[in-house]
Amino acid sequence: MGALGSKRREYNISSDVPATKITAAVDKSVVEKVVCQEDEVKDGCMAEFDMGDDGKILLVKQDGVFSAVGAKCTHYGAPLKNGVLIGGKIRCPWHGACFNSKTGDIEDFPGLDSLPCYEVSVDNGNVKVKASKASLKSNKRIKPMTKYSSVNPTTYVVIGGGAAALTCCETLRQEGFSGKVIMITKEKNLPYDRPKLSKSLDSKASALYLRSEDFYKTSDINVMLETTVTSVDTKEKWIACNNGKLKVKYDSLMIATGGQPITMDVPGSDLKNICYLRTPEDGNLIAKEASGKSVIIIGSSFIGMEVASYLIGKAKSVTVIGRSPVPFANVFGKEVGARIRDLFKEKGVEFHFGKDVLKFNGTDGHVTSIELSSGETVDAEVCIVGIGVKPATDFLKDSGITMNSRGHIMVNEMLETNLKGVFAAGDIIEFPLMSYNNVRVNISHWQMALSHGRTAALNMIGKNSVFHSVPFFWCAMFGKSFRYAGYGSGFDEVLIKGDLEKLQFIAYYIKESKVIAICTANRDPEAAKFASCVNLGETILKSQIDS
């Protein structure tokens, strides 16, 4: 304890800066700075401060106590000062990632890494922050990974190579599991940032990797690429791969195989230049083949519309064929969907709505045109099909794992199937959504899959963790970002505040006088704020919107 009457207080003593003996030498790897006066940051608020040439920190004050963490979200680098601080969590204004305000640990996704945490002290009203220069520059912190130990005979297998598979494997190591961790995926690439596929078709696979090859090696995560699981024997706990040519034994299993594109089944569907977007290689092929060509996109899904946005200015022409006269009407509502449709028209995208594709015509094996149910024929040198996905679960038909009529695996609140020790996550599951009265849902969001993977891993090692996350997704078209938070299925009213024409608005989705979801454009951090409120169990009524 200091001298009597001293006003020096210390908070948040982080392992980021190890304690050392006081010497005359100056530690050049550390920077220490008075960032503000104690009363400059109000309680329950946060502020960003510069630490010189090395970077910035986010100072948080809660219940009179200061903490300091990294200033930018570890996902895409959003400034967290513009985010939301509620319930001891900092939520990113862009995509809803959540961090513990005292430790910097990531607690909800997207993103994988935690924030660095810095030492804070208060001396005579001066708030001083001490941080390593390396942490300031990286602004990221990977939690320690437990190494494999031959003493532990247990093998945990994860089938899949996407978001849920990666967070499951990482969480197992972060939470102390020392047995074997095996990821089996039919992909030729390591787990990559799938939402970027439709936004940046020409990105090379390696540029999209979520983790480097070295990360998996040092974390003792065995990734089996280009390996197709053909069946699972849940009684003997064997996984058959590549039609039985390879077998893998497991003690606990997590399945996260994701979705696979629904394919066209009309005459001419086998012609060349009819493309489906599922992998980076698919995206690269589309970007190459579409350049300067007449492009038809079948389906007005989010992926299809993002691809249309990317190709305008690169292709000779872009035409979207869809059944619904208003894109996204079932998610965003007719008014927001119509405004997005008009945005695309303004940029030069043509539409054919309420029509089906009857036939692909071709010459020399390549598609040249499409015949529609309206009797029209539309020129098409390249065709991109985006009519939805189905769960990649056919290999489980004799496994004893319970699935619904659409092929989604049924899981409980801990993401466990009807078979003990067998878990599932991501796009292929039907699960109870705790933040919405445990209604059973299937939600194909990137953020959801990441959260699923973590919860499944915690329960594989006996942590008894109940899945709890608020759905959050985003899309980007022509430089305009739309953020959506909540679960809006079955909304009976849409209330729009702001300027829809200028794409500066909040759309509230209402069911039985309760706000169940919101969509925003140029109104950050409102979507993040809504997600935080729902996460805390708050109910927002229609009558409260203006307040």
VENWODA-V22018 format. One record per residue. SS is DSSP state (alpha for helix, beta for strand, coil for the rest). OMEGA is omega in radians with two decimals (* if undefined). Layout:
((SS:OMEGA) (SS:OMEGA))
This chain:
((coil:-3.13) (coil:-3.13) (coil:-3.13) (coil:3.11) (coil:3.13) (coil:3.12) (coil:-3.14) (coil:3.08) (beta:3.14) (beta:3.14) (beta:2.87) (coil:3.13) (coil:-2.98) (coil:3.03) (coil:3.12) (coil:3.12) (coil:-3.09) (coil:3.13) (coil:3.13) (coil:3.08) (coil:3.14) (coil:3.11) (coil:3.14) (coil:-3.09) (coil:3.11) (coil:3.13) (coil:-3.07) (coil:3.12) (coil:-3.08) (beta:3.04) (beta:-3.13) (beta:-3.02) (beta:2.96) (beta:-3.03) (beta:-3.12) (beta:3.00) (beta:-3.03) (alpha:-3.06) (alpha:-3.14) (alpha:3.12) (coil:-3.12) (coil:3.14) (coil:-3.11) (coil:-3.11) (beta:3.10) (beta:-3.11) (beta:3.14) (beta:3.11) (beta:-3.14) (beta:3.08) (coil:-3.13) (alpha:-3.09) (alpha:-3.01) (alpha:3.13) (coil:-3.09) (beta:3.08) (beta:3.04) (beta:3.13) (beta:-3.09) (beta:3.10) (beta:3.13) (beta:-3.11) (coil:3.09) (coil:-3.10) (beta:3.14) (beta:2.93) (beta:-3.13) (beta:-3.13) (beta:3.10) (beta:-3.01) (coil:-3.07) (beta:3.08) (coil:-3.10) (coil:3.13) (coil:3.14) (coil:3.03) (coil:3.11) (coil:3.08) (beta:-3.05) (alpha:3.08) (alpha:3.12) (alpha:-3.12) (coil:-3.05) (beta:3.06) (beta:-3.13) (beta:3.04) (coil:3.12) (coil:-3.14) (beta:3.04) (beta:-3.13) (beta:-3.12) (coil:-3.11) (coil:-3.05) (coil:-2.98) (coil:2.95) (coil:3.09) (coil:-3.05) (beta:3.13) (beta:3.05) (beta:-3.03) (coil:-3.14) (coil:-3.08) (coil:-3.07) (coil:-3.12) (coil:3.06) (beta:-3.08) (beta:3.00) (beta:-2.91) (coil:0.33) (coil:-3.00) (coil:-3.12) (coil:-2.98) (coil:3.04) (beta:3.06) (coil:3.00) (coil:-3.11) (beta:-3.01) (beta:-3.14) (beta:3.13) (beta:3.04) (beta:3.10) (beta:-3.10) (beta:-3.13) (coil:3.09) (coil:3.12) (beta:3.11) (beta:-3.08) (beta:3.11) (beta:3.13) (beta:-3.06) (beta:3.04) (beta:-3.13) (alpha:-3.13) (alpha:-3.14) (alpha:3.11) (alpha:-3.11) (alpha:-3.10) (alpha:-3.11) (coil:3.13) (coil:3.10) (beta:3.07) (coil:3.13) (coil:3.13) (coil:-3.13) (coil:3.06) (coil:3.13) (coil:3.06) (coil:3.08) (coil:3.14) (coil:3.09) (coil:-3.14) (coil:-3.07) (coil:-3.02) (coil:3.09) (beta:3.06) (beta:-3.10) (beta:3.07) (beta:3.10) (beta:-3.10) (coil:-3.11) (coil:-3.12) (coil:-3.06) (alpha:-3.10) (alpha:3.14) (alpha:-3.11) (alpha:-3.11) (alpha:3.08) (alpha:-3.13) (alpha:3.14) (alpha:-3.10) (alpha:3.09) (alpha:-3.14) (alpha:-3.14) (alpha:-3.09) (coil:2.98) (coil:3.13) (coil:-3.05) (coil:3.08) (coil:3.12) (beta:3.03) (beta:-3.09) (beta:3.03) (beta:3.13) (beta:-3.11) (coil:3.08) (coil:3.12) (coil:3.04) (coil:-3.12) (coil:2.97) (coil:-3.13) (coil:-3.05) (beta:-3.08) (coil:-3.01) (alpha:3.14) (alpha:3.14) (alpha:-3.06) (coil:-3.06) (coil:-3.13) (coil:-3.09) (coil:-3.00) (coil:-3.06) (coil:-3.13) (coil:3.08) (coil:-3.08) (alpha:-3.08) (alpha:3.13) (alpha:-3.12) (alpha:-3.08) (beta:3.10) (coil:3.08) (coil:3.13) (coil:3.09) (alpha:3.13) (alpha:3.14) (alpha:-3.11) (alpha:3.14) (alpha:-3.10) (alpha:3.12) (coil:-3.12) (coil:3.02) (beta:-3.10) (beta:-3.13) (beta:3.12) (beta:-3.12) (coil:3.08) (coil:3.14) (coil:-3.08) (coil:3.07) (beta:-3.09) (beta:3.07) (beta:3.10) (beta:3.06) (beta:-3.05) (coil:3.10) (coil:3.14) (coil:3.12) (coil:3.06) (beta:3.05) (beta:3.11) (beta:-3.11) (beta:3.08) (coil:3.11) (coil:3.04) (coil:3.14) (coil:-3.14) (beta:3.09) (beta:-3.14) (beta:3.12) (beta:3.11) (coil:3.01) (coil:3.03) (beta:-3.00) (beta:3.00) (beta:-3.08) (beta:-3.14) (coil:-3.02) (coil:3.05) (coil:-3.12) (beta:3.04) (beta:-3.05) (beta:2.98) (coil:-3.04) (coil:3.09) (coil:3.12) (coil:3.09) (coil:3.12) (beta:3.12) (coil:-3.09) (coil:-3.10) (coil:3.12) (coil:3.10) (beta:-3.11) (coil:2.89) (beta:-2.91) (beta:3.01) (beta:-3.11) (coil:3.10) (coil:-3.07) (coil:3.06) (alpha:3.13) (alpha:3.05) (alpha:3.14) (alpha:3.12) (alpha:3.13) (alpha:3.13) (alpha:-3.13) (alpha:-3.12) (alpha:-3.05) (alpha:-3.06) (alpha:-3.08) (coil:3.11) (coil:-3.07) (coil:3.01) (beta:-3.02) (beta:3.03) (beta:3.05) (beta:-3.13) (beta:-3.11) (coil:3.13) (coil:3.09) (coil:3.10) (alpha:-3.13) (alpha:3.14) (alpha:-3.12) (alpha:3.07) (alpha:3.07) (alpha:3.09) (alpha:3.10) (alpha:-3.13) (alpha:-2.99) (alpha:3.11) (beta:-3.09) (coil:3.11) (coil:3.08) (beta:3.09) (coil:3.09) (beta:3.13) (beta:3.13) (beta:3.12) (beta:3.08) (beta:-3.10) (beta:-3.13) (coil:-3.09) (coil:3.11) (coil:3.14) (coil:3.10) (coil:3.02) (coil:-3.07) (alpha:-3.11) (alpha:3.14) (alpha:-3.06) (alpha:-3.03) (coil:-3.05) (alpha:-3.08) (alpha:3.13) (alpha:3.12) (alpha:3.13) (alpha:3.13) (alpha:3.09) (alpha:3.07) (alpha:3.13) (alpha:3.08) (alpha:3.13) (alpha:3.10) (alpha:3.11) (alpha:-3.11) (coil:3.07) (coil:3.10) (coil:3.08) (beta:-3.10) (beta:2.92) (beta:-3.08) (beta:3.09) (coil:-3.09) (coil:3.09) (coil:3.05) (beta:-3.14) (beta:-3.03) (beta:2.97) (beta:3.04) (beta:-3.11) (beta:3.06) (beta:-3.13) (coil:3.07) (coil:-3.14) (beta:3.12) (beta:3.12) (beta:3.13) (beta:-3.13) (beta:3.06) (beta:-3.08) (beta:-3.13) (coil:3.11) (coil:-3.08) (coil:-3.14) (coil:3.00) (beta:-3.07) (beta:3.10) (beta:-3.13) (coil:3.06) (coil:3.06) (beta:3.12) (beta:3.12) (beta:-3.08) (beta:3.08) (coil:-3.05) (coil:3.08) (coil:3.13) (beta:3.04) (beta:-3.10) (beta:3.13) (coil:-3.05) (coil:-3.11) (alpha:-3.09) (alpha:-3.10) (alpha:-2.99) (coil:3.13) (coil:-3.03) (coil:-3.05) (coil:3.10) (coil:-3.10) (coil:3.09) (beta:3.09) (coil:-3.04) (coil:-3.14) (coil:3.12) (coil:3.08) (coil:3.14) (beta:3.13) (beta:3.13) (coil:3.09) (coil:-3.07) (coil:3.07) (coil:3.09) (coil:3.07) (beta:3.11) (coil:3.08) (coil:3.13) (coil:-3.12) (coil:3.11) (coil:3.09) (beta:-3.07) (beta:3.09) (beta:-3.05) (coil:3.03) (alpha:-3.02) (alpha:-3.00) (alpha:-3.03) (beta:2.89) (beta:-2.99) (beta:3.09) (beta:-3.13) (beta:-3.01) (alpha:-3.09) (alpha:3.10) (alpha:3.04) (coil:3.06) (coil:3.01) (beta:-3.12) (beta:-3.00) (beta:2.88) (coil:-3.10) (coil:-3.09) (coil:3.10) (coil:3.08) (alpha:-3.12) (alpha:3.12) (alpha:-3.11) (alpha:3.11) (alpha:3.13) (alpha:3.09) (alpha:-3.09) (alpha:3.13) (alpha:-3.12) (alpha:3.12) (alpha:-3.14) (alpha:3.14) (alpha:-3.13) (alpha:3.04) (alpha:3.14) (coil:2.98) (coil:-3.12) (coil:3.14) (coil:-3.11) (coil:3.11) (coil:-3.13) (coil:-3.13) (coil:3.12) (coil:3.12) (coil:-3.14) (coil:-3.13) (beta:3.05) (beta:-3.10) (beta:3.01) (beta:-3.11) (beta:-3.12) (beta:-3.12) (coil:3.10) (coil:3.11) (beta:-3.13) (beta:3.09) (beta:-3.12) (beta:-3.07) (beta:3.13) (beta:3.10) (beta:3.13) (coil:-2.97) (coil:-3.10) (coil:3.08) (coil:3.12) (coil:-3.13) (coil:3.13) (beta:3.04) (beta:3.12) (beta:-3.06) (beta:3.07) (beta:-3.12) (beta:-3.07) (beta:-3.13) (coil:-3.11) (coil:3.14) (coil:-3.11) (coil:3.04) (beta:-2.96) (beta:2.91) (beta:3.05) (beta:3.14) (beta:3.14) (beta:-2.93) (beta:3.07) (beta:-3.13) (coil:3.07) (coil:3.10) (beta:3.07) (beta:-3.08) (beta:3.11) (beta:3.03) (beta:3.01) (beta:-3.12) (beta:2.98) (beta:-3.11) (coil:3.11) (coil:3.06) (coil:0.07) (coil:-3.00) (alpha:3.12) (alpha:3.11) (alpha:3.13) (alpha:3.12) (alpha:3.13) (alpha:3.14) (alpha:3.14) (alpha:3.12) (alpha:3.14) (alpha:3.13) (coil:3.11) (coil:-3.13) (coil:3.05) (coil:3.14) (coil:-3.12) (beta:3.09) (alpha:-3.11) (alpha:-3.12) (alpha:-3.00) (coil:-3.09) (coil:-3.13) (coil:*))
